[in-house]
């Protein structure tokens, strides 16, 4: 188990708040980030870190969750 920090970020990229959770693996982070977006409607995205390691960003406006370091998909290629 590891402590993951979930940063509630605004459109400009600044974090207005954060919450920490003890998770079993990175695989649990997307669902928790999605729940945080639902709980905090003014938040634009959630950035998840495991200590100094970025895990993922879950954006409100994209239907996908991608690990950091991967290119974002072209908006024209997303399913409607």
mmCIF file of the N, C-alpha and C atoms, coordinates in Angstrom:
data_MODEL
# 
_entry.id   MODEL 
# 
loop_
_atom_site.group_PDB 
_atom_site.id 
_atom_site.type_symbol 
_atom_site.label_atom_id 
_atom_site.label_alt_id 
_atom_site.label_comp_id 
_atom_site.label_asym_id 
_atom_site.label_entity_id 
_atom_site.label_seq_id 
_atom_site.pdbx_PDB_ins_code 
_atom_site.Cartn_x 
_atom_site.Cartn_y 
_atom_site.Cartn_z 
_atom_site.occupancy 
_atom_site.B_iso_or_equiv 
_atom_site.pdbx_formal_charge 
_atom_site.auth_seq_id 
_atom_site.auth_comp_id 
_atom_site.auth_asym_id 
_atom_site.auth_atom_id 
_atom_site.pdbx_PDB_model_num 
ATOM 1   N N  . UNK A 1 1  ? 0.847   -1.174 0.000   1.00 0.00 ? 1  UNK A N  1 
ATOM 2   C CA . UNK A 1 1  ? 0.000   0.000  0.000   1.00 0.00 ? 1  UNK A CA 1 
ATOM 3   C C  . UNK A 1 1  ? 0.894   1.240  0.000   1.00 0.00 ? 1  UNK A C  1 
ATOM 4   N N  . UNK A 1 2  ? 0.414   2.265  -0.680  1.00 0.00 ? 2  UNK A N  1 
ATOM 5   C CA . UNK A 1 2  ? 1.155   3.516  -0.766  1.00 0.00 ? 2  UNK A CA 1 
ATOM 6   C C  . UNK A 1 2  ? 0.190   4.680  -0.585  1.00 0.00 ? 2  UNK A C  1 
ATOM 7   N N  . UNK A 1 3  ? 0.722   5.799  -0.142  1.00 0.00 ? 3  UNK A N  1 
ATOM 8   C CA . UNK A 1 3  ? -0.079  7.012  0.012   1.00 0.00 ? 3  UNK A CA 1 
ATOM 9   C C  . UNK A 1 3  ? -0.024  7.782  -1.304  1.00 0.00 ? 3  UNK A C  1 
ATOM 10  N N  . UNK A 1 4  ? -1.183  7.976  -1.919  1.00 0.00 ? 4  UNK A N  1 
ATOM 11  C CA . UNK A 1 4  ? -1.314  8.735  -3.160  1.00 0.00 ? 4  UNK A CA 1 
ATOM 12  C C  . UNK A 1 4  ? -1.923  10.090 -2.825  1.00 0.00 ? 4  UNK A C  1 
ATOM 13  N N  . UNK A 1 5  ? -1.373  11.146 -3.426  1.00 0.00 ? 5  UNK A N  1 
ATOM 14  C CA . UNK A 1 5  ? -1.896  12.492 -3.217  1.00 0.00 ? 5  UNK A CA 1 
ATOM 15  C C  . UNK A 1 5  ? -2.672  12.907 -4.450  1.00 0.00 ? 5  UNK A C  1 
ATOM 16  N N  . UNK A 1 6  ? -3.905  13.346 -4.239  1.00 0.00 ? 6  UNK A N  1 
ATOM 17  C CA . UNK A 1 6  ? -4.813  13.770 -5.302  1.00 0.00 ? 6  UNK A CA 1 
ATOM 18  C C  . UNK A 1 6  ? -4.974  15.279 -5.196  1.00 0.00 ? 6  UNK A C  1 
ATOM 19  N N  . UNK A 1 7  ? -4.470  16.005 -6.203  1.00 0.00 ? 7  UNK A N  1 
ATOM 20  C CA . UNK A 1 7  ? -4.543  17.460 -6.217  1.00 0.00 ? 7  UNK A CA 1 
ATOM 21  C C  . UNK A 1 7  ? -5.742  17.901 -7.049  1.00 0.00 ? 7  UNK A C  1 
ATOM 22  N N  . UNK A 1 8  ? -6.604  18.713 -6.461  1.00 0.00 ? 8  UNK A N  1 
ATOM 23  C CA . UNK A 1 8  ? -7.761  19.278 -7.156  1.00 0.00 ? 8  UNK A CA 1 
ATOM 24  C C  . UNK A 1 8  ? -7.294  20.548 -7.849  1.00 0.00 ? 8  UNK A C  1 
ATOM 25  N N  . UNK A 1 9  ? -7.227  20.524 -9.172  1.00 0.00 ? 9  UNK A N  1 
ATOM 26  C CA . UNK A 1 9  ? -6.612  21.609 -9.937  1.00 0.00 ? 9  UNK A CA 1 
ATOM 27  C C  . UNK A 1 9  ? -7.643  22.429 -10.699 1.00 0.00 ? 9  UNK A C  1 
ATOM 28  N N  . UNK A 1 10 ? -7.319  23.723 -10.852 1.00 0.00 ? 10 UNK A N  1 
ATOM 29  C CA . UNK A 1 10 ? -8.178  24.620 -11.621 1.00 0.00 ? 10 UNK A CA 1 
ATOM 30  C C  . UNK A 1 10 ? -7.682  24.702 -13.060 1.00 0.00 ? 10 UNK A C  1 
ATOM 31  N N  . UNK A 1 11 ? -8.386  25.479 -13.863 1.00 0.00 ? 11 UNK A N  1 
ATOM 32  C CA . UNK A 1 11 ? -8.067  25.589 -15.285 1.00 0.00 ? 11 UNK A CA 1 
ATOM 33  C C  . UNK A 1 11 ? -6.635  26.048 -15.527 1.00 0.00 ? 11 UNK A C  1 
ATOM 34  N N  . UNK A 1 12 ? -6.115  26.912 -14.675 1.00 0.00 ? 12 UNK A N  1 
ATOM 35  C CA . UNK A 1 12 ? -4.754  27.411 -14.824 1.00 0.00 ? 12 UNK A CA 1 
ATOM 36  C C  . UNK A 1 12 ? -3.686  26.440 -14.362 1.00 0.00 ? 12 UNK A C  1 
ATOM 37  N N  . UNK A 1 13 ? -4.076  25.319 -13.774 1.00 0.00 ? 13 UNK A N  1 
ATOM 38  C CA . UNK A 1 13 ? -3.113  24.320 -13.335 1.00 0.00 ? 13 UNK A CA 1 
ATOM 39  C C  . UNK A 1 13 ? -2.761  24.385 -11.864 1.00 0.00 ? 13 UNK A C  1 
ATOM 40  N N  . UNK A 1 14 ? -3.269  25.403 -11.164 1.00 0.00 ? 14 UNK A N  1 
ATOM 41  C CA . UNK A 1 14 ? -2.998  25.504 -9.736  1.00 0.00 ? 14 UNK A CA 1 
ATOM 42  C C  . UNK A 1 14 ? -3.881  24.565 -8.935  1.00 0.00 ? 14 UNK A C  1 
ATOM 43  N N  . UNK A 1 15 ? -3.347  24.058 -7.845  1.00 0.00 ? 15 UNK A N  1 
ATOM 44  C CA . UNK A 1 15 ? -4.120  23.162 -6.981  1.00 0.00 ? 15 UNK A CA 1 
ATOM 45  C C  . UNK A 1 15 ? -4.800  23.977 -5.891  1.00 0.00 ? 15 UNK A C  1 
ATOM 46  N N  . UNK A 1 16 ? -6.121  23.861 -5.808  1.00 0.00 ? 16 UNK A N  1 
ATOM 47  C CA . UNK A 1 16 ? -6.871  24.574 -4.778  1.00 0.00 ? 16 UNK A CA 1 
ATOM 48  C C  . UNK A 1 16 ? -6.928  23.772 -3.483  1.00 0.00 ? 16 UNK A C  1 
ATOM 49  N N  . UNK A 1 17 ? -6.711  22.469 -3.579  1.00 0.00 ? 17 UNK A N  1 
ATOM 50  C CA . UNK A 1 17 ? -6.771  21.593 -2.414  1.00 0.00 ? 17 UNK A CA 1 
ATOM 51  C C  . UNK A 1 17 ? -6.151  20.248 -2.787  1.00 0.00 ? 17 UNK A C  1 
ATOM 52  N N  . UNK A 1 18 ? -5.976  19.407 -1.797  1.00 0.00 ? 18 UNK A N  1 
ATOM 53  C CA . UNK A 1 18 ? -5.510  18.051 -2.069  1.00 0.00 ? 18 UNK A CA 1 
ATOM 54  C C  . UNK A 1 18 ? -6.072  17.111 -1.017  1.00 0.00 ? 18 UNK A C  1 
ATOM 55  N N  . UNK A 1 19 ? -6.086  15.830 -1.355  1.00 0.00 ? 19 UNK A N  1 
ATOM 56  C CA . UNK A 1 19 ? -6.477  14.775 -0.427  1.00 0.00 ? 19 UNK A CA 1 
ATOM 57  C C  . UNK A 1 19 ? -5.516  13.614 -0.632  1.00 0.00 ? 19 UNK A C  1 
ATOM 58  N N  . UNK A 1 20 ? -5.238  12.890 0.429   1.00 0.00 ? 20 UNK A N  1 
ATOM 59  C CA . UNK A 1 20 ? -4.330  11.747 0.357   1.00 0.00 ? 20 UNK A CA 1 
ATOM 60  C C  . UNK A 1 20 ? -5.092  10.470 0.706   1.00 0.00 ? 20 UNK A C  1 
ATOM 61  N N  . UNK A 1 21 ? -4.789  9.399  -0.043  1.00 0.00 ? 21 UNK A N  1 
ATOM 62  C CA . UNK A 1 21 ? -5.451  8.116  0.156   1.00 0.00 ? 21 UNK A CA 1 
ATOM 63  C C  . UNK A 1 21 ? -4.426  6.996  0.111   1.00 0.00 ? 21 UNK A C  1 
ATOM 64  N N  . UNK A 1 22 ? -4.641  5.979  0.911   1.00 0.00 ? 22 UNK A N  1 
ATOM 65  C CA . UNK A 1 22 ? -3.815  4.781  0.911   1.00 0.00 ? 22 UNK A CA 1 
ATOM 66  C C  . UNK A 1 22 ? -4.411  3.812  -0.107  1.00 0.00 ? 22 UNK A C  1 
ATOM 67  N N  . UNK A 1 23 ? -3.718  3.612  -1.230  1.00 0.00 ? 23 UNK A N  1 
ATOM 68  C CA . UNK A 1 23 ? -4.212  2.747  -2.303  1.00 0.00 ? 23 UNK A CA 1 
ATOM 69  C C  . UNK A 1 23 ? -3.272  1.561  -2.497  1.00 0.00 ? 23 UNK A C  1 
ATOM 70  N N  . UNK A 1 24 ? -3.824  0.481  -3.014  1.00 0.00 ? 24 UNK A N  1 
ATOM 71  C CA . UNK A 1 24 ? -3.035  -0.722 -3.253  1.00 0.00 ? 24 UNK A CA 1 
ATOM 72  C C  . UNK A 1 24 ? -2.126  -0.632 -4.458  1.00 0.00 ? 24 UNK A C  1 
ATOM 73  N N  . UNK A 1 25 ? -2.552  0.149  -5.480  1.00 0.00 ? 25 UNK A N  1 
ATOM 74  C CA . UNK A 1 25 ? -1.746  0.268  -6.696  1.00 0.00 ? 25 UNK A CA 1 
ATOM 75  C C  . UNK A 1 25 ? -2.245  1.445  -7.529  1.00 0.00 ? 25 UNK A C  1 
ATOM 76  N N  . UNK A 1 26 ? -1.496  1.745  -8.597  1.00 0.00 ? 26 UNK A N  1 
ATOM 77  C CA . UNK A 1 26 ? -1.901  2.804  -9.525  1.00 0.00 ? 26 UNK A CA 1 
ATOM 78  C C  . UNK A 1 26 ? -3.269  2.516  -10.135 1.00 0.00 ? 26 UNK A C  1 
ATOM 79  N N  . UNK A 1 27 ? -3.616  1.248  -10.259 1.00 0.00 ? 27 UNK A N  1 
ATOM 80  C CA . UNK A 1 27 ? -4.872  0.865  -10.906 1.00 0.00 ? 27 UNK A CA 1 
ATOM 81  C C  . UNK A 1 27 ? -6.102  1.391  -10.164 1.00 0.00 ? 27 UNK A C  1 
ATOM 82  N N  . UNK A 1 28 ? -5.968  1.700  -8.886  1.00 0.00 ? 28 UNK A N  1 
ATOM 83  C CA . UNK A 1 28 ? -7.088  2.222  -8.103  1.00 0.00 ? 28 UNK A CA 1 
ATOM 84  C C  . UNK A 1 28 ? -7.256  3.735  -8.252  1.00 0.00 ? 28 UNK A C  1 
ATOM 85  N N  . UNK A 1 29 ? -6.260  4.411  -8.786  1.00 0.00 ? 29 UNK A N  1 
ATOM 86  C CA . UNK A 1 29 ? -6.273  5.872  -8.852  1.00 0.00 ? 29 UNK A CA 1 
ATOM 87  C C  . UNK A 1 29 ? -7.325  6.454  -9.799  1.00 0.00 ? 29 UNK A C  1 
ATOM 88  N N  . UNK A 1 30 ? -7.556  5.903  -10.994 1.00 0.00 ? 30 UNK A N  1 
ATOM 89  C CA . UNK A 1 30 ? -8.535  6.525  -11.895 1.00 0.00 ? 30 UNK A CA 1 
ATOM 90  C C  . UNK A 1 30 ? -9.949  6.614  -11.318 1.00 0.00 ? 30 UNK A C  1 
ATOM 91  N N  . UNK A 1 31 ? -10.411 5.570  -10.673 1.00 0.00 ? 31 UNK A N  1 
ATOM 92  C CA . UNK A 1 31 ? -11.764 5.595  -10.101 1.00 0.00 ? 31 UNK A CA 1 
ATOM 93  C C  . UNK A 1 31 ? -11.862 6.618  -8.978  1.00 0.00 ? 31 UNK A C  1 
ATOM 94  N N  . UNK A 1 32 ? -10.829 6.709  -8.154  1.00 0.00 ? 32 UNK A N  1 
ATOM 95  C CA . UNK A 1 32 ? -10.826 7.681  -7.056  1.00 0.00 ? 32 UNK A CA 1 
ATOM 96  C C  . UNK A 1 32 ? -10.800 9.096  -7.619  1.00 0.00 ? 32 UNK A C  1 
ATOM 97  N N  . UNK A 1 33 ? -10.001 9.328  -8.662  1.00 0.00 ? 33 UNK A N  1 
ATOM 98  C CA . UNK A 1 33 ? -9.939  10.657 -9.284  1.00 0.00 ? 33 UNK A CA 1 
ATOM 99  C C  . UNK A 1 33 ? -11.288 11.036 -9.886  1.00 0.00 ? 33 UNK A C  1 
ATOM 100 N N  . UNK A 1 34 ? -11.949 10.096 -10.517 1.00 0.00 ? 34 UNK A N  1 
ATOM 101 C CA . UNK A 1 34 ? -13.267 10.353 -11.092 1.00 0.00 ? 34 UNK A CA 1 
ATOM 102 C C  . UNK A 1 34 ? -14.271 10.717 -10.003 1.00 0.00 ? 34 UNK A C  1 
ATOM 103 N N  . UNK A 1 35 ? -14.228 10.020 -8.881  1.00 0.00 ? 35 UNK A N  1 
ATOM 104 C CA . UNK A 1 35 ? -15.127 10.336 -7.766  1.00 0.00 ? 35 UNK A CA 1 
ATOM 105 C C  . UNK A 1 35 ? -14.841 11.732 -7.223  1.00 0.00 ? 35 UNK A C  1 
ATOM 106 N N  . UNK A 1 36 ? -13.574 12.110 -7.168  1.00 0.00 ? 36 UNK A N  1 
ATOM 107 C CA . UNK A 1 36 ? -13.221 13.444 -6.678  1.00 0.00 ? 36 UNK A CA 1 
ATOM 108 C C  . UNK A 1 36 ? -13.741 14.524 -7.611  1.00 0.00 ? 36 UNK A C  1 
ATOM 109 N N  . UNK A 1 37 ? -13.687 14.290 -8.923  1.00 0.00 ? 37 UNK A N  1 
ATOM 110 C CA . UNK A 1 37 ? -14.264 15.252 -9.859  1.00 0.00 ? 37 UNK A CA 1 
ATOM 111 C C  . UNK A 1 37 ? -15.762 15.403 -9.616  1.00 0.00 ? 37 UNK A C  1 
ATOM 112 N N  . UNK A 1 38 ? -16.436 14.309 -9.328  1.00 0.00 ? 38 UNK A N  1 
ATOM 113 C CA . UNK A 1 38 ? -17.873 14.363 -9.048  1.00 0.00 ? 38 UNK A CA 1 
ATOM 114 C C  . UNK A 1 38 ? -18.152 15.112 -7.745  1.00 0.00 ? 38 UNK A C  1 
ATOM 115 N N  . UNK A 1 39 ? -17.292 14.944 -6.761  1.00 0.00 ? 39 UNK A N  1 
ATOM 116 C CA . UNK A 1 39 ? -17.480 15.581 -5.460  1.00 0.00 ? 39 UNK A CA 1 
ATOM 117 C C  . UNK A 1 39 ? -17.099 17.055 -5.447  1.00 0.00 ? 39 UNK A C  1 
ATOM 118 N N  . UNK A 1 40 ? -16.281 17.488 -6.402  1.00 0.00 ? 40 UNK A N  1 
ATOM 119 C CA . UNK A 1 40 ? -15.773 18.869 -6.433  1.00 0.00 ? 40 UNK A CA 1 
ATOM 120 C C  . UNK A 1 40 ? -16.049 19.475 -7.811  1.00 0.00 ? 40 UNK A C  1 
ATOM 121 N N  . UNK A 1 41 ? -17.257 19.983 -8.044  1.00 0.00 ? 41 UNK A N  1 
ATOM 122 C CA . UNK A 1 41 ? -17.654 20.443 -9.382  1.00 0.00 ? 41 UNK A CA 1 
ATOM 123 C C  . UNK A 1 41 ? -16.860 21.635 -9.924  1.00 0.00 ? 41 UNK A C  1 
ATOM 124 N N  . UNK A 1 42 ? -16.179 22.400 -9.078  1.00 0.00 ? 42 UNK A N  1 
ATOM 125 C CA . UNK A 1 42 ? -15.397 23.531 -9.587  1.00 0.00 ? 42 UNK A CA 1 
ATOM 126 C C  . UNK A 1 42 ? -13.989 23.124 -10.014 1.00 0.00 ? 42 UNK A C  1 
ATOM 127 N N  . UNK A 1 43 ? -13.614 21.907 -9.737  1.00 0.00 ? 43 UNK A N  1 
ATOM 128 C CA . UNK A 1 43 ? -12.297 21.391 -10.095 1.00 0.00 ? 43 UNK A CA 1 
ATOM 129 C C  . UNK A 1 43 ? -12.274 21.042 -11.589 1.00 0.00 ? 43 UNK A C  1 
ATOM 130 N N  . UNK A 1 44 ? -11.225 21.461 -12.306 1.00 0.00 ? 44 UNK A N  1 
ATOM 131 C CA . UNK A 1 44 ? -11.089 21.165 -13.731 1.00 0.00 ? 44 UNK A CA 1 
ATOM 132 C C  . UNK A 1 44 ? -10.479 19.783 -13.964 1.00 0.00 ? 44 UNK A C  1 
ATOM 133 N N  . UNK A 1 45 ? -9.494  19.436 -13.147 1.00 0.00 ? 45 UNK A N  1 
ATOM 134 C CA . UNK A 1 45 ? -8.887  18.110 -13.256 1.00 0.00 ? 45 UNK A CA 1 
ATOM 135 C C  . UNK A 1 45 ? -8.245  17.716 -11.934 1.00 0.00 ? 45 UNK A C  1 
ATOM 136 N N  . UNK A 1 46 ? -7.950  16.435 -11.816 1.00 0.00 ? 46 UNK A N  1 
ATOM 137 C CA . UNK A 1 46 ? -7.286  15.892 -10.638 1.00 0.00 ? 46 UNK A CA 1 
ATOM 138 C C  . UNK A 1 46 ? -5.935  15.334 -11.078 1.00 0.00 ? 46 UNK A C  1 
ATOM 139 N N  . UNK A 1 47 ? -4.883  15.777 -10.417 1.00 0.00 ? 47 UNK A N  1 
ATOM 140 C CA . UNK A 1 47 ? -3.536  15.252 -10.663 1.00 0.00 ? 47 UNK A CA 1 
ATOM 141 C C  . UNK A 1 47 ? -3.182  14.310 -9.516  1.00 0.00 ? 47 UNK A C  1 
ATOM 142 N N  . UNK A 1 48 ? -2.721  13.122 -9.851  1.00 0.00 ? 48 UNK A N  1 
ATOM 143 C CA . UNK A 1 48 ? -2.424  12.097 -8.846  1.00 0.00 ? 48 UNK A CA 1 
ATOM 144 C C  . UNK A 1 48 ? -0.921  11.830 -8.818  1.00 0.00 ? 48 UNK A C  1 
ATOM 145 N N  . UNK A 1 49 ? -0.374  11.836 -7.617  1.00 0.00 ? 49 UNK A N  1 
ATOM 146 C CA . UNK A 1 49 ? 1.052   11.583 -7.422  1.00 0.00 ? 49 UNK A CA 1 
ATOM 147 C C  . UNK A 1 49 ? 1.243   10.508 -6.362  1.00 0.00 ? 49 UNK A C  1 
ATOM 148 N N  . UNK A 1 50 ? 2.258   9.689  -6.560  1.00 0.00 ? 50 UNK A N  1 
ATOM 149 C CA . UNK A 1 50 ? 2.726   8.729  -5.564  1.00 0.00 ? 50 UNK A CA 1 
ATOM 150 C C  . UNK A 1 50 ? 4.089   9.236  -5.128  1.00 0.00 ? 50 UNK A C  1 
ATOM 151 N N  . UNK A 1 51 ? 4.129   9.957  -4.018  1.00 0.00 ? 51 UNK A N  1 
ATOM 152 C CA . UNK A 1 51 ? 5.330   10.632 -3.538  1.00 0.00 ? 51 UNK A CA 1 
ATOM 153 C C  . UNK A 1 51 ? 5.785   11.628 -4.607  1.00 0.00 ? 51 UNK A C  1 
ATOM 154 N N  . UNK A 1 52 ? 6.977   11.475 -5.183  1.00 0.00 ? 52 UNK A N  1 
ATOM 155 C CA . UNK A 1 52 ? 7.465   12.406 -6.206  1.00 0.00 ? 52 UNK A CA 1 
ATOM 156 C C  . UNK A 1 52 ? 7.194   11.907 -7.624  1.00 0.00 ? 52 UNK A C  1 
ATOM 157 N N  . UNK A 1 53 ? 6.443   10.820 -7.757  1.00 0.00 ? 53 UNK A N  1 
ATOM 158 C CA . UNK A 1 53 ? 6.172   10.213 -9.067  1.00 0.00 ? 53 UNK A CA 1 
ATOM 159 C C  . UNK A 1 53 ? 4.773   10.576 -9.550  1.00 0.00 ? 53 UNK A C  1 
ATOM 160 N N  . UNK A 1 54 ? 4.678   11.262 -10.703 1.00 0.00 ? 54 UNK A N  1 
ATOM 161 C CA . UNK A 1 54 ? 3.347   11.546 -11.246 1.00 0.00 ? 54 UNK A CA 1 
ATOM 162 C C  . UNK A 1 54 ? 2.702   10.253 -11.743 1.00 0.00 ? 54 UNK A C  1 
ATOM 163 N N  . UNK A 1 55 ? 1.428   10.060 -11.401 1.00 0.00 ? 55 UNK A N  1 
ATOM 164 C CA . UNK A 1 55 ? 0.723   8.835  -11.773 1.00 0.00 ? 55 UNK A CA 1 
ATOM 165 C C  . UNK A 1 55 ? -0.218  9.092  -12.939 1.00 0.00 ? 55 UNK A C  1 
ATOM 166 N N  . UNK A 1 56 ? -1.121  10.061 -12.799 1.00 0.00 ? 56 UNK A N  1 
ATOM 167 C CA . UNK A 1 56 ? -2.052  10.378 -13.876 1.00 0.00 ? 56 UNK A CA 1 
ATOM 168 C C  . UNK A 1 56 ? -2.720  11.712 -13.623 1.00 0.00 ? 56 UNK A C  1 
ATOM 169 N N  . UNK A 1 57 ? -3.358  12.219 -14.674 1.00 0.00 ? 57 UNK A N  1 
ATOM 170 C CA . UNK A 1 57 ? -4.259  13.359 -14.574 1.00 0.00 ? 57 UNK A CA 1 
ATOM 171 C C  . UNK A 1 57 ? -5.601  12.909 -15.124 1.00 0.00 ? 57 UNK A C  1 
ATOM 172 N N  . UNK A 1 58 ? -6.659  13.182 -14.387 1.00 0.00 ? 58 UNK A N  1 
ATOM 173 C CA . UNK A 1 58 ? -8.020  12.880 -14.851 1.00 0.00 ? 58 UNK A CA 1 
ATOM 174 C C  . UNK A 1 58 ? -8.689  14.223 -15.101 1.00 0.00 ? 58 UNK A C  1 
ATOM 175 N N  . UNK A 1 59 ? -8.973  14.503 -16.380 1.00 0.00 ? 59 UNK A N  1 
ATOM 176 C CA . UNK A 1 59 ? -9.584  15.773 -16.772 1.00 0.00 ? 59 UNK A CA 1 
ATOM 177 C C  . UNK A 1 59 ? -11.086 15.617 -16.915 1.00 0.00 ? 59 UNK A C  1 
ATOM 178 N N  . UNK A 1 60 ? -11.797 16.643 -16.516 1.00 0.00 ? 60 UNK A N  1 
ATOM 179 C CA . UNK A 1 60 ? -13.249 16.638 -16.596 1.00 0.00 ? 60 UNK A CA 1 
ATOM 180 C C  . UNK A 1 60 ? -13.723 16.614 -18.044 1.00 0.00 ? 60 UNK A C  1 
ATOM 181 N N  . UNK A 1 61 ? -13.001 17.271 -18.954 1.00 0.00 ? 61 UNK A N  1 
ATOM 182 C CA . UNK A 1 61 ? -13.458 17.445 -20.329 1.00 0.00 ? 61 UNK A CA 1 
ATOM 183 C C  . UNK A 1 61 ? -13.010 16.342 -21.288 1.00 0.00 ? 61 UNK A C  1 
ATOM 184 N N  . UNK A 1 62 ? -12.299 15.335 -20.805 1.00 0.00 ? 62 UNK A N  1 
ATOM 185 C CA . UNK A 1 62 ? -11.846 14.241 -21.662 1.00 0.00 ? 62 UNK A CA 1 
ATOM 186 C C  . UNK A 1 62 ? -12.373 12.941 -21.069 1.00 0.00 ? 62 UNK A C  1 
ATOM 187 N N  . UNK A 1 63 ? -12.934 12.114 -21.896 1.00 0.00 ? 63 UNK A N  1 
ATOM 188 C CA . UNK A 1 63 ? -13.541 10.871 -21.423 1.00 0.00 ? 63 UNK A CA 1 
ATOM 189 C C  . UNK A 1 63 ? -12.514 9.783  -21.162 1.00 0.00 ? 63 UNK A C  1 
ATOM 190 N N  . UNK A 1 64 ? -11.241 10.112 -21.259 1.00 0.00 ? 64 UNK A N  1 
ATOM 191 C CA . UNK A 1 64 ? -10.178 9.133  -21.059 1.00 0.00 ? 64 UNK A CA 1 
ATOM 192 C C  . UNK A 1 64 ? -9.308  9.533  -19.886 1.00 0.00 ? 64 UNK A C  1 
ATOM 193 N N  . UNK A 1 65 ? -8.687  8.573  -19.263 1.00 0.00 ? 65 UNK A N  1 
ATOM 194 C CA . UNK A 1 65 ? -7.669  8.814  -18.256 1.00 0.00 ? 65 UNK A CA 1 
ATOM 195 C C  . UNK A 1 65 ? -6.382  8.213  -18.789 1.00 0.00 ? 65 UNK A C  1 
ATOM 196 N N  . UNK A 1 66 ? -5.367  9.039  -18.940 1.00 0.00 ? 66 UNK A N  1 
ATOM 197 C CA . UNK A 1 66 ? -4.099  8.571  -19.485 1.00 0.00 ? 66 UNK A CA 1 
ATOM 198 C C  . UNK A 1 66 ? -2.996  8.703  -18.447 1.00 0.00 ? 66 UNK A C  1 
ATOM 199 N N  . UNK A 1 67 ? -2.097  7.736  -18.372 1.00 0.00 ? 67 UNK A N  1 
ATOM 200 C CA . UNK A 1 67 ? -0.934  7.906  -17.516 1.00 0.00 ? 67 UNK A CA 1 
ATOM 201 C C  . UNK A 1 67 ? -0.116  9.098  -18.002 1.00 0.00 ? 67 UNK A C  1 
ATOM 202 N N  . UNK A 1 68 ? 0.526   9.794  -17.089 1.00 0.00 ? 68 UNK A N  1 
ATOM 203 C CA . UNK A 1 68 ? 1.369   10.916 -17.484 1.00 0.00 ? 68 UNK A CA 1 
ATOM 204 C C  . UNK A 1 68 ? 2.518   10.412 -18.338 1.00 0.00 ? 68 UNK A C  1 
ATOM 205 N N  . UNK A 1 69 ? 2.982   11.260 -19.230 1.00 0.00 ? 69 UNK A N  1 
ATOM 206 C CA . UNK A 1 69 ? 4.070   10.889 -20.111 1.00 0.00 ? 69 UNK A CA 1 
ATOM 207 C C  . UNK A 1 69 ? 3.606   10.370 -21.456 1.00 0.00 ? 69 UNK A C  1 
ATOM 208 N N  . UNK A 1 70 ? 2.327   10.067 -21.577 1.00 0.00 ? 70 UNK A N  1 
ATOM 209 C CA . UNK A 1 70 ? 1.780   9.649  -22.868 1.00 0.00 ? 70 UNK A CA 1 
ATOM 210 C C  . UNK A 1 70 ? 1.170   10.867 -23.538 1.00 0.00 ? 70 UNK A C  1 
ATOM 211 N N  . UNK A 1 71 ? 1.240   10.938 -24.865 1.00 0.00 ? 71 UNK A N  1 
ATOM 212 C CA . UNK A 1 71 ? 0.636   12.089 -25.545 1.00 0.00 ? 71 UNK A CA 1 
ATOM 213 C C  . UNK A 1 71 ? -0.878  12.070 -25.408 1.00 0.00 ? 71 UNK A C  1 
ATOM 214 N N  . UNK A 1 72 ? -1.454  13.258 -25.321 1.00 0.00 ? 72 UNK A N  1 
ATOM 215 C CA . UNK A 1 72 ? -2.908  13.375 -25.288 1.00 0.00 ? 72 UNK A CA 1 
ATOM 216 C C  . UNK A 1 72 ? -3.453  12.997 -26.659 1.00 0.00 ? 72 UNK A C  1 
ATOM 217 N N  . UNK A 1 73 ? -4.626  12.380 -26.718 1.00 0.00 ? 73 UNK A N  1 
ATOM 218 C CA . UNK A 1 73 ? -5.204  12.032 -28.015 1.00 0.00 ? 73 UNK A CA 1 
ATOM 219 C C  . UNK A 1 73 ? -5.657  13.278 -28.751 1.00 0.00 ? 73 UNK A C  1 
ATOM 220 N N  . UNK A 1 74 ? -5.673  13.185 -30.056 1.00 0.00 ? 74 UNK A N  1 
ATOM 221 C CA . UNK A 1 74 ? -6.216  14.256 -30.880 1.00 0.00 ? 74 UNK A CA 1 
ATOM 222 C C  . UNK A 1 74 ? -7.713  14.325 -30.606 1.00 0.00 ? 74 UNK A C  1 
ATOM 223 N N  . UNK A 1 75 ? -8.235  15.526 -30.356 1.00 0.00 ? 75 UNK A N  1 
ATOM 224 C CA . UNK A 1 75 ? -9.656  15.690 -30.035 1.00 0.00 ? 75 UNK A CA 1 
ATOM 225 C C  . UNK A 1 75 ? -10.547 15.134 -31.136 1.00 0.00 ? 75 UNK A C  1 
ATOM 226 N N  . UNK A 1 76 ? -10.081 15.147 -32.381 1.00 0.00 ? 76 UNK A N  1 
ATOM 227 C CA . UNK A 1 76 ? -10.885 14.639 -33.491 1.00 0.00 ? 76 UNK A CA 1 
ATOM 228 C C  . UNK A 1 76 ? -10.974 13.116 -33.501 1.00 0.00 ? 76 UNK A C  1 
ATOM 229 N N  . UNK A 1 77 ? -10.093 12.451 -32.763 1.00 0.00 ? 77 UNK A N  1 
ATOM 230 C CA . UNK A 1 77 ? -10.102 10.990 -32.757 1.00 0.00 ? 77 UNK A CA 1 
ATOM 231 C C  . UNK A 1 77 ? -10.894 10.405 -31.592 1.00 0.00 ? 77 UNK A C  1 
ATOM 232 N N  . UNK A 1 78 ? -11.395 11.259 -30.691 1.00 0.00 ? 78 UNK A N  1 
ATOM 233 C CA . UNK A 1 78 ? -12.157 10.765 -29.547 1.00 0.00 ? 78 UNK A CA 1 
ATOM 234 C C  . UNK A 1 78 ? -13.553 10.344 -29.968 1.00 0.00 ? 78 UNK A C  1 
ATOM 235 N N  . UNK A 1 79 ? -14.080 9.272  -29.374 1.00 0.00 ? 79 UNK A N  1 
ATOM 236 C CA . UNK A 1 79 ? -15.450 8.853  -29.700 1.00 0.00 ? 79 UNK A CA 1 
ATOM 237 C C  . UNK A 1 79 ? -16.460 9.876  -29.196 1.00 0.00 ? 79 UNK A C  1 
ATOM 238 N N  . UNK A 1 80 ? -17.531 10.004 -29.941 1.00 0.00 ? 80 UNK A N  1 
ATOM 239 C CA . UNK A 1 80 ? -18.576 10.970 -29.551 1.00 0.00 ? 80 UNK A CA 1 
ATOM 240 C C  . UNK A 1 80 ? -19.670 10.269 -28.808 1.00 0.00 ? 80 UNK A C  1 
# 
